Amino acid sequence: MARRTAGLGPVLALALTGSFAGGAAVNLIAKEGAPAPAVAQPIPVDSMPLNRLSLAPLVERVAPAVVNIAVLQSSPYAQNPLLRDPYYRYFLGVPDEALAPRISAGSGFVVDASRGLVVTNHHVVANARAIAVGIGDRQVEAELLGSDPRTDIAVLRISARGLKSLPLGESAQTKVGDYVVAIGNPFEVGQTVTAGIVSALRSPSGGGPRYVQTDAPINPGNSGGPLINMRGEVIGVNSAIVAPGGGNVGIGLAVPSDVARRVVERITGAKLPRRNAR
């Protein structure tokens, strides 16, 4: 009897130790001499490179080619012959200030640095009396080479050194679910980056070219800015939003880059370089 008690002594001691520790060691005595389970090792926090968790490297590469556009436009009131008469304006309650030119803002991007070609929307520069392009902390005057109201694409030319350009990708190869980044100047707050996916590829019910739909937040002022894929290529020119309540609801529309390429080449009479298909 003494021999059996002595043999169980280490096991009982282990059991008592486990009970004082909250019962954590009770299962360890199911079989005398069983190996203890391996202790889980923490996952190193640097197990994945940060550049795979961030869009910052892509943004740093493409953002310098995105520009702000300021447009001086005639007041719509000034186009009405009756409202040019101060007596009619007084009778209709239209203040004299309403006839002053107004400044609107949009976005664009350099598509050819050597020739200073900038792509934006037709509606951004329509009826412009003067156009200025903001590149970083400098602003230069722009010349309107031409625009196409049907596709909402316009081409400007600027004279500036040290320009960076963005390549036009093949929008025909874009797939629903592709990650995209939109860069522009929403509400004139300054250059802003938003991200999302390609939500759909649609054709307007009334005809016309297809457009790229995205849930990347696009707001007034983003018009004319690029929609960029993860290769750093422009696959769309942001043009419009569906906003039933007046704000962004995650339905943005961009003119496909294949359409933009045809318009730019027709207006400028020069071919833009193409990248190899993926």
VORO-871804 format. One record per residue: residue number from 0; residue in three letters; x, y, z of N, C-alpha, C in turn. Coordinates in steps of 0.2 Angstrom, whole numbers, plus 5000, padded with zeros to 4 digits. Atoms other than C-alpha are relative to their C-alpha. Layout:
> resi,resn,n.east,n.north,n.up,ca.east,ca.north,ca.up,c.east,c.north,c.up
> NUM,ALA,X,Y,Z,X,Y,Z,X,Y,Z
...
//
This chain:
> resi,resn,n.east,n.north,n.up,ca.east,ca.north,ca.up,c.east,c.north,c.up
> 0,MET,5004,4994,5000,5000,5000,5000,5004,5006,5000
> 1,ALA,4996,4994,5000,5014,5012,5004,5003,5001,4993
> 2,ARG,4997,4999,5007,5022,5008,4987,4996,5003,4995
> 3,ARG,5005,4997,5004,5006,5013,4978,4999,5007,5001
> 4,THR,5001,4993,4998,5004,5029,4988,5006,5004,4997
> 5,ALA,4994,4996,5002,5022,5034,4984,5000,5001,4993
> 6,GLY,5000,4999,5008,5019,5031,4965,4995,5005,4998
> 7,LEU,5005,4995,5002,5004,5042,4965,5001,5007,5002
> 8,GLY,4998,4994,4997,5012,5056,4975,5001,5006,4995
> 9,PRO,4999,4995,5005,5018,5066,4960,4994,5002,4996
> 10,VAL,5006,4999,5003,5002,5064,4951,4995,5004,5004
> 11,LEU,5005,4996,4995,4991,5070,4966,5003,5007,5001
> 12,ALA,4997,4993,4999,5003,5085,4968,4999,5004,4994
> 13,LEU,5001,4996,5006,5001,5090,4950,4992,5002,5000
> 14,ALA,5007,4999,5000,4982,5088,4952,4998,5006,5005
> 15,LEU,5001,4995,4995,4982,5099,4968,5002,5007,4997
> 16,THR,4998,4994,5003,4992,5112,4959,4996,5003,4995
> 17,GLY,5005,4998,5005,4980,5112,4945,4994,5003,5003
> 18,SER,5006,4997,4997,4965,5115,4956,5001,5007,5003
> 19,PHE,4999,4994,4997,4973,5129,4965,5001,5006,4994
> 20,ALA,4999,4995,5005,4977,5137,4948,4994,5001,4996
> 21,GLY,5006,4999,5003,4959,5136,4943,4998,4994,4995
> 22,GLY,5002,5006,5003,4958,5119,4936,5004,4999,4993
> 23,ALA,4997,5000,5006,4969,5122,4921,5004,4994,4999
> 24,ALA,4996,5006,5001,4980,5107,4924,4997,4993,5001
> 25,VAL,5003,5006,4998,4967,5094,4928,5001,4995,4994
> 26,ASN,5000,5005,5006,4967,5087,4910,5007,4997,4999
> 27,LEU,4993,5002,5001,4986,5085,4911,5001,4993,5004
> 28,ILE,4999,5006,4996,4984,5070,4923,4996,4994,4997
> 29,ALA,5004,5005,5002,4973,5060,4912,5004,4994,4999
> 30,LYS,4996,5006,5001,4987,5049,4908,5007,5002,5003
> 31,GLU,4994,4998,4997,5003,5049,4918,5006,5000,4995
> 32,GLY,4994,4999,5005,5018,5055,4908,4998,5002,4993
> 33,ALA,5002,4998,5006,5008,5062,4894,5003,5007,4999
> 34,PRO,4997,4994,5001,5017,5077,4885,4995,5006,5001
> 35,ALA,5004,4993,5000,5011,5095,4888,4999,5003,4993
> 36,PRO,5001,4997,5006,5003,5104,4874,5005,5005,4998
> 37,ALA,4995,4995,5002,5014,5116,4864,4996,5007,5001
> 38,VAL,5002,4993,4998,5012,5134,4869,4999,5004,4993
> 39,ALA,5001,4996,5006,5005,5145,4854,5004,5006,5000
> 40,GLN,4996,4994,5000,5017,5158,4848,4997,5006,4997
> 41,PRO,5004,4994,5003,5011,5176,4844,5003,5001,4993
> 42,ILE,4998,4998,5007,5011,5181,4826,5004,5006,5000
> 43,PRO,4996,4993,5000,5025,5194,4822,4996,5005,4997
> 44,VAL,5004,4994,5003,5017,5211,4819,5003,5002,4993
> 45,ASP,4997,4998,5007,5029,5213,4804,5000,4995,4995
> 46,SER,4999,5006,5004,5025,5197,4796,4998,5002,4992
> 47,MET,5002,4998,5006,5017,5206,4781,5003,5008,4998
> 48,PRO,4997,4994,5001,5026,5221,4773,4995,5006,4999
> 49,LEU,5005,4995,5000,5017,5238,4775,4998,5002,4993
> 50,ASN,5002,4997,5006,5017,5242,4757,4995,4995,4997
> 51,ARG,5006,5005,5003,5005,5227,4754,4994,5002,5004
> 52,LEU,5006,4999,4996,4993,5234,4767,4998,5008,4998
> 53,SER,5001,4993,5001,4993,5252,4760,5000,5002,4992
> 54,LEU,5000,4997,5007,4989,5262,4744,5005,5005,4999
> 55,ALA,4995,4994,5001,5002,5275,4748,5005,4999,4995
> 56,PRO,4995,5000,5006,5015,5269,4736,4997,5001,4993
> 57,LEU,5003,4999,5006,5003,5269,4722,4998,5008,4999
> 58,VAL,5002,4993,5000,4996,5286,4727,5006,5005,4999
> 59,GLU,4994,4996,5000,5014,5293,4729,5002,5001,4992
> 60,ARG,4998,5000,5007,5017,5288,4711,4996,5004,4995
> 61,VAL,5004,4997,5005,5002,5294,4702,4997,5007,5002
> 62,ALA,5003,4994,4998,4996,5309,4712,5003,5006,4997
> 63,PRO,4997,4994,5003,5008,5322,4705,4998,5001,4993
> 64,ALA,5003,4998,5007,5000,5320,4688,4993,5002,5000
> 65,VAL,5007,4997,5000,4983,5325,4694,5000,5007,5002
> 66,VAL,4999,4993,5000,4979,5343,4693,4993,5003,5002
> 67,ASN,5006,4996,4999,4966,5356,4699,4998,5005,4995
> 68,ILE,5002,4996,5005,4956,5366,4687,4995,5005,5002
> 69,ALA,5004,4995,4998,4949,5383,4690,4998,5004,4993
> 70,VAL,5003,4998,5006,4937,5390,4676,4996,5007,5002
> 71,LEU,5004,4994,5000,4931,5408,4674,4995,5000,4995
> 72,GLN,5006,5000,5004,4914,5408,4667,4995,5006,5000
> 73,SER,5005,4994,5000,4901,5421,4662,4994,4998,5004
> 74,SER,5006,5002,4996,4886,5422,4673,4994,4998,4995
> 75,PRO,5005,5002,5004,4871,5414,4666,4995,5006,4999
> 76,TYR,5005,4994,5000,4861,5430,4670,5003,5005,4995
> 77,ALA,4997,4995,5005,4873,5440,4659,4998,4998,4993
> 78,GLN,5002,5002,5007,4867,5430,4644,4993,5001,4998
> 79,ASN,5007,4998,5002,4850,5436,4645,5000,5008,4999
> 80,PRO,5000,4992,5002,4848,5453,4636,4996,5004,5004
> 81,LEU,5004,4996,4996,4834,5458,4647,5003,5002,5007
> 82,LEU,4997,4999,4993,4844,5456,4663,5006,5005,4999
> 83,ARG,4995,4995,5000,4857,5468,4656,4998,5007,5001
> 84,ASP,5003,4993,4999,4845,5482,4658,4999,5001,5008
> 85,PRO,5001,5000,4993,4846,5488,4676,4993,5001,5003
> 86,TYR,5007,4999,4998,4828,5493,4677,4996,4993,5000
> 87,TYR,5003,5006,4999,4823,5475,4673,5003,4996,5006
> 88,ARG,4997,5004,4994,4835,5468,4686,4997,5002,5006
> 89,TYR,5004,4997,4994,4827,5480,4699,4993,4997,5000
> 90,PHE,5007,5002,5000,4810,5475,4694,4999,4992,5002
> 91,LEU,5000,5007,4999,4814,5456,4694,5004,4998,5007
> 92,GLY,4997,5002,4994,4824,5457,4710,5007,4997,4999
> 93,VAL,4993,5003,5002,4841,5452,4702,5005,5005,5002
> 94,PRO,4994,4996,4998,4856,5460,4711,5005,5001,4994
> 95,ASP,4995,4999,5005,4869,5468,4700,5006,4995,5001
> 96,GLU,4994,5005,4999,4882,5455,4708,4998,4994,4996
> 97,ALA,5001,5007,5003,4873,5441,4699,5002,5000,4993
> 98,LEU,4997,5000,5007,4880,5447,4682,5008,4999,5000
> 99,ALA,4993,5000,5000,4898,5446,4688,5002,4993,4998
> 100,PRO,4998,5007,5002,4908,5431,4681,5001,4996,5006
> 101,ARG,5000,5005,4995,4909,5416,4692,5006,4995,4999
> 102,ILE,4995,5004,5000,4923,5404,4696,4998,4993,5002
> 103,SER,5002,5007,4998,4920,5385,4696,5007,4996,5000
> 104,ALA,4994,5004,4999,4932,5371,4700,4999,4993,4998
> 105,GLY,5000,5008,5002,4936,5353,4694,5006,4997,5000
> 106,SER,4993,5004,4999,4950,5341,4692,5002,4998,4993
> 107,GLY,4997,5002,5006,4960,5334,4678,5006,4996,5001
> 108,PHE,4994,5004,4999,4976,5324,4674,5004,5001,4994
> 109,VAL,4996,5000,5006,4991,5325,4663,5001,4994,4997
> 110,VAL,4999,5006,5004,4991,5312,4649,5006,5000,4996
> 111,ASP,4994,5000,5004,5006,5318,4639,5004,5006,5003
> 112,ALA,4995,4995,4997,5020,5327,4649,5004,5004,4995
> 113,SER,4996,4996,5005,5030,5332,4634,4997,5005,4996
> 114,ARG,5004,4995,5004,5016,5341,4625,4995,5004,5005
> 115,GLY,5005,4996,4995,5007,5347,4641,4993,4999,4999
> 116,LEU,5007,5002,5001,4991,5338,4637,4996,4998,5007
> 117,VAL,5004,5001,4994,4978,5338,4651,4993,4998,4998
> 118,VAL,5006,5003,5001,4962,5328,4651,4995,5002,5006
> 119,THR,5005,4998,4995,4946,5334,4660,4993,4999,4997
> 120,ASN,5007,5001,5002,4927,5334,4658,4998,5007,4995
> 121,HIS,5003,4994,5004,4918,5345,4644,4996,5005,5005
> 122,HIS,5004,4996,4996,4906,5351,4657,5004,5004,5005
> 123,VAL,4996,4996,4996,4920,5358,4668,5002,5006,4997
> 124,VAL,4997,4994,5003,4927,5370,4655,4995,5003,4995
> 125,ALA,5005,4997,5005,4911,5373,4645,4999,5008,5002
> 126,ASN,5001,4993,4999,4908,5392,4642,5006,5004,5004
> 127,ALA,4995,4997,4996,4925,5396,4649,5003,5006,4997
> 128,ARG,4997,4994,5002,4932,5413,4648,5008,5000,5001
> 129,ALA,4993,5001,4999,4949,5408,4655,5000,4994,5005
> 130,ILE,4999,5006,4997,4956,5392,4662,5007,5000,5003
> 131,ALA,4993,5001,4997,4970,5389,4675,5000,4993,5003
> 132,VAL,4999,5007,4997,4977,5373,4680,5005,5000,5006
> 133,GLY,4996,5000,4994,4984,5370,4697,5004,4994,5001
> 134,ILE,4995,5005,5000,5000,5359,4698,5004,5001,5007
> 135,GLY,4997,4999,4994,5005,5357,4716,4999,5007,5003
> 136,ASP,5001,4993,4997,5008,5375,4723,5001,5005,4994
> 137,ARG,5000,4995,5005,5009,5383,4706,4994,4999,4995
> 138,GLN,5006,5000,5005,4996,5388,4693,5002,5003,4994
> 139,VAL,4998,4998,5006,4997,5390,4675,4994,5001,4995
> 140,GLU,5005,4999,5005,4986,5396,4661,4999,4995,4995
> 141,ALA,5001,5006,5004,4978,5383,4650,4996,5002,4994
> 142,GLU,5003,4999,5006,4973,5383,4632,4995,4994,4999
> 143,LEU,5005,5005,5002,4957,5373,4627,5001,4998,4993
> 144,LEU,4999,5003,5007,4961,5362,4612,4994,4998,4997
> 145,GLY,5006,5002,5003,4944,5355,4610,4996,4996,5005
> 146,SER,5004,5004,4995,4930,5346,4619,4994,4996,4996
> 147,ASP,5006,5004,5003,4916,5333,4615,4995,4999,5005
> 148,PRO,5005,5000,4995,4900,5336,4624,4997,4993,5000
> 149,ARG,5004,5006,5000,4893,5319,4619,5004,4995,5005
> 150,THR,4996,5004,4995,4907,5310,4629,5002,5003,5006
> 151,ASP,4998,4996,4994,4910,5324,4641,5008,5000,5001
> 152,ILE,4993,5000,5000,4929,5324,4637,5002,5006,4997
> 153,ALA,4997,4994,5002,4939,5340,4635,5008,4999,5001
> 154,VAL,4993,5000,5000,4958,5342,4631,5003,5007,5001
> 155,LEU,4996,4994,4999,4969,5356,4638,5007,5000,4998
> 156,ARG,4993,5000,5001,4986,5361,4634,5003,5006,5005
> 157,ILE,4997,4996,4995,4998,5369,4647,5008,5000,4998
> 158,SER,4993,5000,5001,5016,5375,4646,5003,5000,5007
> 159,ALA,4997,5001,4994,5025,5369,4661,5006,4995,5000
> 160,ARG,4995,5005,5000,5041,5360,4666,4999,4995,5006
> 161,GLY,5000,5005,4994,5043,5345,4677,4993,4996,5000
> 162,LEU,5007,5004,4999,5026,5337,4673,5001,4993,5000
> 163,LYS,5001,5007,5000,5021,5320,4677,4994,4998,4996
> 164,SER,5006,5002,5003,5009,5310,4667,4997,4993,5002
> 165,LEU,5003,5007,4998,4997,5295,4669,4998,4997,4993
> 166,PRO,5002,5004,5006,4995,5282,4656,4992,4998,5000
> 167,LEU,5006,5002,5001,4978,5278,4649,5000,4992,4999
> 168,GLY,5000,5008,5001,4974,5259,4652,4995,4998,4995
> 169,GLU,5005,5003,5004,4963,5247,4643,4994,4999,5004
> 170,SER,5006,5000,4996,4946,5250,4650,4996,4993,4998
> 171,ALA,5003,5006,5002,4940,5235,4640,5002,4994,5004
> 172,GLN,4997,5005,4996,4950,5224,4651,4998,5000,5007
> 173,THR,5002,4999,4993,4942,5231,4667,4995,4995,5002
> 174,LYS,5005,5004,4998,4932,5219,4677,4997,5002,5006
> 175,VAL,5003,4998,4994,4919,5221,4690,5003,4997,5006
> 176,GLY,4996,5002,4994,4927,5220,4707,5007,5002,5000
> 177,ASP,4993,4998,5000,4944,5227,4702,5000,5006,5005
> 178,TYR,4998,4994,4996,4951,5239,4715,5002,5006,4996
> 179,VAL,4998,4994,5003,4952,5257,4710,5001,5006,5005
> 180,VAL,4999,4994,4996,4957,5274,4717,4998,5006,4996
> 181,ALA,5002,4994,5003,4949,5291,4713,5004,5006,5003
> 182,ILE,4997,4994,4997,4959,5307,4715,4997,5006,4996
> 183,GLY,5003,4993,5003,4952,5325,4713,5000,5005,5005
> 184,ASN,5000,4994,4996,4948,5341,4721,4992,5001,5002
> 185,PRO,5007,5000,4999,4930,5338,4729,4999,5006,5005
> 186,PHE,5002,4994,4996,4922,5354,4736,5006,5005,5001
> 187,GLU,4995,4996,4999,4938,5363,4733,5004,5000,5006
> 188,VAL,4996,5001,4994,4946,5356,4749,5007,4998,4999
> 189,GLY,4993,5002,5001,4962,5351,4740,5000,4993,4997
> 190,GLN,5000,5007,5003,4968,5335,4732,4998,4995,5005
> 191,THR,5003,5005,4995,4959,5320,4740,5000,4994,4996
> 192,VAL,5000,5006,5003,4961,5302,4737,4994,4995,5003
> 193,THR,5005,5005,4997,4946,5289,4739,5001,4994,4996
> 194,ALA,4999,5006,5003,4946,5271,4735,4994,4995,5000
> 195,GLY,5006,5005,5001,4933,5257,4730,5002,4995,4995
> 196,ILE,4999,5005,5005,4930,5244,4717,4996,5003,4994
> 197,VAL,5005,4999,5005,4922,5244,4700,4994,4996,5001
> 198,SER,5006,5003,4998,4904,5241,4704,4996,4997,4994
> 199,ALA,5004,5002,5006,4897,5239,4686,5003,5003,4994
> 200,LEU,4998,4998,5006,4901,5241,4668,4993,5001,4996
> 201,ARG,5007,4999,5002,4885,5249,4660,5000,5004,4993
> 202,SER,5002,4996,5006,4878,5256,4644,4994,5004,5001
> 203,PRO,5006,4996,4999,4866,5271,4645,4994,4997,4996
> 204,SER,5006,5002,5003,4848,5267,4641,4998,5003,4994
> 205,GLY,5002,4996,5006,4847,5281,4629,5006,4999,4994
> 206,GLY,4994,5000,5005,4863,5275,4619,5006,5003,5003
> 207,GLY,4994,4996,4999,4880,5282,4619,5005,4995,5003
> 208,PRO,4994,5004,4998,4897,5275,4626,4998,4997,5007
> 209,ARG,5000,5003,4993,4898,5263,4641,5003,5004,5005
> 210,TYR,4997,4996,4994,4903,5270,4658,5002,4995,5005
> 211,VAL,4998,5004,4994,4912,5263,4673,4997,5002,5006
> 212,GLN,5004,4998,4993,4902,5263,4689,5005,4998,5006
> 213,THR,4996,5001,4994,4912,5264,4705,4997,5002,5007
> 214,ASP,5003,4998,4993,4908,5265,4724,5006,5004,5003
> 215,ALA,4995,4996,4997,4924,5275,4727,4997,5007,5000
> 216,PRO,5004,4993,4999,4917,5292,4734,5002,5005,4995
> 217,ILE,4999,4995,5005,4916,5305,4720,4995,5005,5002
> 218,ASN,5004,4995,4998,4909,5322,4724,5001,5006,4995
> 219,PRO,4999,4994,5005,4907,5339,4715,5007,5003,5001
> 220,GLY,4993,4998,5000,4925,5345,4711,5004,4994,4998
> 221,ASN,4997,5006,5002,4930,5327,4707,5000,4999,4992
> 222,SER,5001,5001,5007,4924,5329,4689,5006,5001,4996
> 223,GLY,4994,4999,5004,4938,5327,4676,5006,4996,5003
> 224,GLY,4994,5003,4997,4949,5318,4688,5000,4992,4998
> 225,PRO,4999,5007,5002,4956,5300,4685,4997,4995,5005
> 226,LEU,5002,5006,4996,4949,5283,4691,5006,4995,4998
> 227,ILE,4994,5003,5002,4965,5273,4692,5000,4993,5003
> 228,ASN,4999,5007,4998,4968,5254,4693,5006,4999,5004
> 229,MET,4994,5002,4996,4981,5245,4704,5006,5000,4996
> 230,ARG,4994,5000,5004,4993,5246,4690,5003,5007,4999
> 231,GLY,4999,4993,5001,4993,5265,4690,4998,5003,4994
> 232,GLU,5003,4998,5007,4983,5266,4674,4993,5003,5001
> 233,VAL,5007,4996,5000,4968,5278,4671,4996,4995,4996
> 234,ILE,5005,5004,5003,4953,5267,4667,4994,5003,4999
> 235,GLY,5006,4996,5001,4940,5281,4668,5002,5007,5002
> 236,VAL,4999,4993,4998,4938,5299,4669,4993,5002,5004
> 237,ASN,5006,4999,4996,4926,5303,4683,4996,5006,4997
> 238,SER,5004,4996,5004,4911,5312,4676,4994,5002,5004
> 239,ALA,5007,4999,4997,4895,5311,4687,4999,4995,5006
> 240,ILE,5002,5004,4995,4887,5304,4702,4992,4999,5000
> 241,VAL,5008,5001,4999,4869,5297,4706,4999,5002,5007
> 242,ALA,5001,4998,4993,4864,5307,4721,4993,5002,5001
> 243,PRO,5007,4998,4999,4846,5306,4725,4999,5005,5006
> 244,GLY,5001,4995,4994,4848,5316,4742,5005,5005,4999
> 245,GLY,4995,4994,5001,4861,5328,4735,5007,4998,5002
> 246,GLY,4993,5002,4998,4876,5318,4743,5002,4994,4996
> 247,ASN,4997,5006,5003,4887,5304,4738,4997,4994,5003
> 248,VAL,5003,5006,4997,4878,5287,4740,5004,4994,4997
> 249,GLY,4996,5006,5002,4892,5276,4732,4999,4998,4993
> 250,ILE,5001,5002,5007,4887,5277,4714,5003,5006,4996
> 251,GLY,4996,4996,5005,4900,5286,4703,5001,4998,4993
> 252,LEU,5000,5002,5007,4901,5286,4684,5006,5003,4997
> 253,ALA,4994,4997,5003,4917,5288,4674,5000,4998,4993
> 254,VAL,4999,5001,5008,4920,5289,4655,5005,4995,4999
> 255,PRO,4994,5005,5001,4930,5273,4650,5006,5003,4997
> 256,SER,4994,4998,5003,4948,5276,4646,5000,4999,4992
> 257,ASP,4999,5002,5007,4946,5268,4629,4996,5006,4996
> 258,VAL,5003,4994,5004,4933,5282,4624,5004,5006,5001
> 259,ALA,4996,4994,4999,4944,5296,4632,5006,5000,4995
> 260,ARG,4995,5001,5005,4958,5289,4621,4999,5002,4993
> 261,ARG,5002,4998,5007,4949,5291,4605,4998,5007,4999
> 262,VAL,5001,4993,5000,4943,5308,4609,5006,5004,5000
> 263,VAL,4994,4997,5000,4960,5314,4614,5004,5000,4994
> 264,GLU,4996,5001,5006,4968,5307,4599,4997,5004,4994
> 265,ARG,5003,4996,5006,4955,5315,4587,5001,5007,5001
> 266,ILE,4999,4993,4999,4957,5332,4595,5007,5002,4999
> 267,THR,4993,4998,5000,4976,5332,4596,5003,4998,4993
> 268,GLY,4997,5003,5006,4979,5322,4580,5006,4996,5001
> 269,ALA,4994,5004,4998,4992,5312,4589,4998,4994,5004
> 270,LYS,5001,5006,4997,4993,5294,4595,5003,5000,5007
> 271,LEU,4998,5001,4993,4994,5291,4614,5003,4993,5001
> 272,PRO,4997,5006,5000,5006,5277,4619,4995,4995,5004
> 273,ARG,5004,5006,4997,4998,5260,4624,5005,4996,5004
> 274,ARG,4996,5005,4996,5004,5248,4638,4998,4993,4997
> 275,ASN,5001,5007,5002,5005,5229,4635,4994,4998,5004
> 276,ALA,5005,5003,4997,4989,5220,4639,5002,4996,5006
> 277,ARG,4998,5005,4994,4989,5211,4656,4998,4993,4998
//
